[in-house]
Amino acid sequence: MFELSEPGKIESLMGDAGFTDVRRIPIASAWRTRRAEDIVELLNYGTVRTSLILQFQKPEVRDHILEELVKAFRPYERSTQLEVNCHSIMATGLKP
């Protein structure tokens, strides 16, 4: 889904930029909230790229996208909490 998550991509880019001893460190985390609508609100108002993509849609298209996102996150709801596992990659390196 994300180009930099492909094995070797970060290492290659950082190596090309002059970094040595490049390390990829996976980080597990989770989005936790009460309901699916909370995460969709975060995406719609609390992010830069996603909110801009949504903002430039026709109103009826934007509404449909937001409805579909709520549906996509609904299965992660459990009684009083919603939790969606997320995985990140932290890359480190030395620049001589």
TADAFEN-V117151 format. One record per pair of residues at least 12 apart in sequence whose C-alpha atoms are under 6 Angstrom apart, sorted by sequence separation. I is the first residue (numbers start at 1). J is the second residue. D is the distance in whole Angstrom. If there is no record, write none. Layout:
((I:J:D) (I:J:D))
//
This chain:
((37:70:6) (36:70:5) (36:73:5) (36:74:5) (34:80:6) (34:81:4) (35:82:6) (33:81:6) (34:82:5) (33:82:5) (32:82:6) (32:83:5) (31:83:6) (31:84:5) (30:84:5) (30:85:4) (30:86:5) (29:86:5) (28:87:5) (27:87:6) (27:88:5) (26:88:6) (27:89:6) (26:89:5) (25:89:6) (25:90:5) (24:90:6) (24:91:5) (23:91:6) (23:92:5) (22:92:6) (22:93:4) (21:93:5) (20:93:6) (21:94:6) (19:93:6) (20:94:5) (19:94:5) (19:95:5))
//
